[in-house]
Amino acid sequence: MFDQAANKSKSAAGSTPYHRQSSFIPIDKKGKFTWLIYDNQGSFNGWFDWLPLWMRTGPWSKLFILSVIVFYTSLIWYRPKPLEFEPVAVARYDADISEPYWMGMPKSTVADLAICVWGMIVVIQAKISLKSIAAFFISFTGWSWILITSRAGLDFGAWIMCKRSKYISLKLATLGSSLRLVAITNATVVCTVWNLILLPIMYFVSLPPGQKRKKFLEFNFSFFMVNIHILNLPLAYLNILSGERAHWACISIQSYALAQS
């Protein structure tokens, strides 16, 4: 396959119903790993054949690899010290227990529980229906969904643990607060870039009218895709920028910290 990739710009393997395990650790005939993570020469389901082959299969330029190393090294080296986050989830604990909404929990905690459970249900459903979703966990969209689910889970766990262990509760709440900015920004990027840029380009440019467009729309508006590309934004918005636990100061502090790093 990789020998043919040098000579062909179209995928020859046919449509891939889902990501195959062999895609994630591809090995050439010499036994060396390659960075290509999808079958069909980097064109999932043949939907990306319109892109030049070098954009789909690489290899990455050495300058790009160097820039990534410098960026993340600088981010860690120049981070504000100390980098602190307010434990928003337990800041109103005394008031929360006096205003129970369901099973002794306030609305915000119930919302966090619902977001966390729903996030896991969506991933489990995808695993059952698509068989293999390993690529999801290394994609930008996948990380965005994981951050939304994790933020809610951490805040829920912090509130539940508040009576049992103040130390663990504060740690969980602090971790949850540290994910607020990245959760809302990633969700915004995923929702807007996919729906306003990539979806129209793929539908009107990369696919010919007819069956392929129909199949693509079915895929795009499936249960899994609607959740991770559309519902992700309102789920991220809840308890970060709206609701009783909305904390704009927390977002501002993290934005300032990133600007200073």
C-alpha positions as CSV (number, residue, x, y, z in Angstrom):
1,M,0.0,0.0,0.0
2,F,2.7,2.4,1.0
3,D,4.8,1.7,-2.1
4,Q,1.7,2.5,-4.2
5,A,1.1,5.7,-2.3
6,A,4.1,7.3,-3.9
7,N,2.6,6.9,-7.4
8,K,-1.1,7.3,-6.9
9,S,-3.2,10.2,-5.7
10,K,-6.5,8.2,-5.4
11,S,-7.3,5.6,-2.8
12,A,-7.3,2.1,-4.1
13,A,-8.4,0.1,-1.0
14,G,-12.1,0.9,-1.4
15,S,-14.4,2.3,1.3
16,T,-13.5,1.6,4.9
17,P,-16.6,1.0,7.0
18,Y,-14.8,2.0,10.2
19,H,-11.2,2.5,11.4
20,R,-9.4,-0.7,11.3
21,Q,-6.8,-1.7,14.0
22,S,-4.1,-2.0,11.3
23,S,-4.5,1.7,10.5
24,F,-3.3,2.8,13.9
25,I,0.1,1.1,13.8
26,P,1.0,0.8,10.1
27,I,4.3,-0.9,9.3
28,D,6.1,-0.8,6.0
29,K,7.9,-3.8,4.5
30,K,11.2,-2.8,6.3
31,G,9.4,-3.0,9.7
32,K,9.6,0.7,10.4
33,F,6.6,2.6,11.7
34,T,5.0,5.3,9.5
35,W,2.9,8.2,10.7
36,L,-0.1,7.4,8.5
37,I,-3.0,6.5,10.8
38,Y,-5.8,5.7,8.3
39,D,-6.2,3.2,5.5
40,N,-7.0,4.3,1.9
41,Q,-3.8,6.4,1.7
42,G,-5.0,8.8,4.3
43,S,-8.5,9.2,2.7
44,F,-11.1,7.9,5.1
45,N,-13.9,6.3,3.0
46,G,-12.4,8.0,0.0
47,W,-13.8,11.4,1.2
48,F,-10.4,13.1,1.1
49,D,-9.2,12.1,-2.3
50,W,-9.6,15.7,-3.4
51,L,-6.7,16.7,-1.2
52,P,-3.1,16.2,-2.6
53,L,-1.5,13.0,-1.5
54,W,1.3,14.7,0.4
55,M,-1.3,16.4,2.7
56,R,-2.9,13.1,3.5
57,T,0.2,10.8,4.0
58,G,3.0,13.2,4.8
59,P,5.7,12.9,5.8
60,W,5.7,15.8,8.3
61,S,8.4,18.4,7.7
62,K,11.2,18.6,10.2
63,L,10.4,22.3,10.7
64,F,6.9,21.4,11.8
65,I,8.2,18.8,14.3
66,L,10.7,21.3,15.6
67,S,8.0,24.0,16.0
68,V,5.7,21.6,18.0
69,I,8.6,20.8,20.3
70,V,9.5,24.5,20.8
71,F,5.8,25.4,21.4
72,Y,5.1,22.9,24.1
73,T,8.5,23.4,25.8
74,S,7.9,27.2,25.9
75,L,4.3,26.6,27.2
76,I,5.7,24.6,30.2
77,W,8.8,26.7,30.8
78,Y,7.0,30.1,30.8
79,R,3.8,29.1,32.6
80,P,2.9,31.4,35.5
81,K,4.2,30.2,38.9
82,P,2.2,29.4,40.8
83,L,-0.6,28.5,38.4
84,E,-3.7,28.3,40.6
85,F,-7.4,27.6,39.8
86,E,-10.3,28.3,42.1
87,P,-12.2,25.1,43.1
88,V,-15.5,26.4,41.7
89,A,-17.4,23.1,42.2
90,V,-17.3,23.3,46.0
91,A,-17.2,27.0,46.5
92,R,-20.9,27.1,47.3
93,Y,-21.1,23.8,49.1
94,D,-22.9,25.0,52.2
95,A,-25.5,26.9,50.1
96,D,-25.8,23.9,47.8
97,I,-26.8,21.4,50.5
98,S,-29.5,23.8,51.7
99,E,-31.1,23.9,48.2
100,P,-31.3,20.3,47.0
101,Y,-32.7,19.7,43.6
102,W,-32.4,15.9,43.2
103,M,-31.2,13.2,45.6
104,G,-29.7,15.9,47.8
105,M,-27.7,17.5,45.0
106,P,-28.1,21.0,43.6
107,K,-28.9,21.6,40.0
108,S,-25.3,22.3,39.0
109,T,-24.1,18.9,40.4
110,V,-27.0,17.1,38.8
111,A,-26.1,18.8,35.5
112,D,-22.4,17.7,35.9
113,L,-23.5,14.1,36.6
114,A,-25.8,14.1,33.5
115,I,-23.0,15.5,31.2
116,C,-20.5,13.0,32.5
117,V,-22.8,10.0,32.1
118,W,-24.0,11.2,28.7
119,G,-20.5,11.7,27.5
120,M,-19.6,8.1,28.4
121,I,-22.9,6.7,26.9
122,V,-22.0,8.4,23.6
123,V,-18.5,6.8,23.5
124,I,-19.9,3.4,24.5
125,Q,-22.6,3.6,21.8
126,A,-20.0,4.5,19.2
127,K,-17.8,1.6,20.3
128,I,-20.7,-0.8,19.9
129,S,-22.0,0.5,16.6
130,L,-18.6,1.3,14.9
131,K,-16.7,-1.6,16.5
132,S,-13.4,0.4,16.5
133,I,-13.0,4.0,17.7
134,A,-9.3,4.1,18.7
135,A,-8.7,7.0,16.3
136,F,-11.3,9.0,18.2
137,F,-9.1,9.2,21.2
138,I,-6.2,10.7,19.3
139,S,-8.2,13.2,17.4
140,F,-8.9,16.9,18.2
141,T,-12.6,16.1,18.3
142,G,-12.1,13.1,20.6
143,W,-10.0,15.1,23.0
144,S,-12.7,17.9,23.0
145,W,-15.4,15.4,24.0
146,I,-13.1,13.8,26.6
147,L,-12.4,17.2,28.2
148,I,-16.1,18.0,28.4
149,T,-16.9,14.7,30.0
150,S,-13.9,14.8,32.3
151,R,-14.6,18.4,33.5
152,A,-18.1,17.4,34.5
153,G,-17.0,14.2,36.1
154,L,-14.3,15.9,38.2
155,D,-16.7,18.6,39.4
156,F,-19.3,16.1,40.2
157,G,-16.8,13.9,42.1
158,A,-15.5,17.0,43.9
159,W,-19.0,17.9,45.2
160,I,-19.7,14.3,46.3
161,M,-16.4,14.0,48.1
162,C,-16.7,17.3,49.9
163,K,-18.2,15.7,53.0
164,R,-16.0,12.7,53.0
165,S,-12.6,14.1,52.2
166,K,-11.9,17.8,52.0
167,Y,-8.4,17.2,50.5
168,I,-9.6,14.9,47.7
169,S,-12.6,17.2,47.0
170,L,-10.4,20.3,46.6
171,K,-8.0,18.4,44.3
172,L,-10.8,17.2,42.1
173,A,-12.5,20.6,42.0
174,T,-9.1,22.3,41.1
175,L,-8.5,19.8,38.3
176,G,-12.1,20.4,37.1
177,S,-11.6,24.2,37.1
178,S,-8.3,23.8,35.2
179,L,-10.2,22.2,32.3
180,R,-12.8,24.9,32.0
181,L,-11.1,27.2,29.4
182,V,-9.7,24.4,27.3
183,A,-13.1,22.5,27.3
184,I,-15.1,25.5,26.1
185,T,-12.5,26.7,23.5
186,N,-12.0,23.2,22.1
187,A,-15.8,22.6,21.8
188,T,-16.2,26.0,20.1
189,V,-13.4,25.2,17.6
190,V,-14.8,21.7,16.8
191,C,-18.4,22.9,16.4
192,T,-17.7,25.9,14.2
193,V,-14.8,24.5,12.1
194,W,-16.6,21.2,11.3
195,N,-20.1,22.6,10.7
196,L,-19.2,25.9,9.0
197,I,-16.0,25.0,7.1
198,L,-15.2,21.3,6.8
199,L,-18.7,20.0,6.3
200,P,-19.6,22.3,3.4
201,I,-16.2,21.7,1.7
202,M,-16.5,18.0,2.0
203,Y,-20.1,17.9,0.8
204,F,-19.9,20.4,-2.1
205,V,-16.3,20.0,-3.2
206,S,-15.0,16.5,-2.4
207,L,-18.1,14.4,-3.1
208,P,-20.0,14.1,-6.4
209,P,-23.8,14.4,-6.3
210,G,-25.7,11.2,-5.7
211,Q,-25.1,8.2,-3.4
212,K,-21.8,9.4,-1.9
213,R,-23.4,12.7,-0.7
214,K,-26.4,10.8,0.7
215,K,-24.2,8.4,2.6
216,F,-22.0,11.2,3.9
217,L,-25.0,13.1,5.2
218,E,-26.3,9.9,6.9
219,F,-22.9,9.6,8.6
220,N,-22.7,13.3,9.5
221,F,-26.1,13.2,11.2
222,S,-25.7,9.9,12.9
223,F,-26.2,9.8,16.7
224,F,-22.4,9.9,17.4
225,M,-21.5,12.7,15.0
226,V,-24.4,14.9,16.1
227,N,-23.2,14.6,19.7
228,I,-19.5,15.3,19.1
229,H,-19.9,18.0,16.5
230,I,-23.1,19.8,17.5
231,L,-24.3,19.0,21.0
232,N,-20.7,19.3,22.3
233,L,-20.9,23.1,22.4
234,P,-24.1,23.4,24.6
235,L,-22.8,20.7,26.8
236,A,-19.5,22.5,27.3
237,Y,-21.3,25.8,27.8
238,L,-23.4,24.5,30.7
239,N,-21.8,25.1,34.1
240,I,-18.8,26.9,32.5
241,L,-20.4,30.0,31.0
242,S,-24.0,29.5,32.2
243,G,-25.7,28.2,35.3
244,E,-24.9,28.6,39.0
245,R,-21.3,27.5,38.5
246,A,-20.5,29.8,35.6
247,H,-17.3,31.5,36.5
248,W,-16.0,34.0,34.1
249,A,-13.2,35.0,36.4
250,C,-11.9,31.5,36.3
251,I,-11.9,31.6,32.5
252,S,-10.2,35.0,32.5
253,I,-7.5,33.8,34.9
254,Q,-6.7,30.9,32.6
255,S,-6.7,33.1,29.5
256,Y,-4.3,35.4,31.2
257,A,-2.1,32.5,32.2
258,L,-2.0,31.3,28.6
259,A,-1.2,34.8,27.4
260,Q,1.7,35.1,29.8
261,S,3.1,31.6,29.0
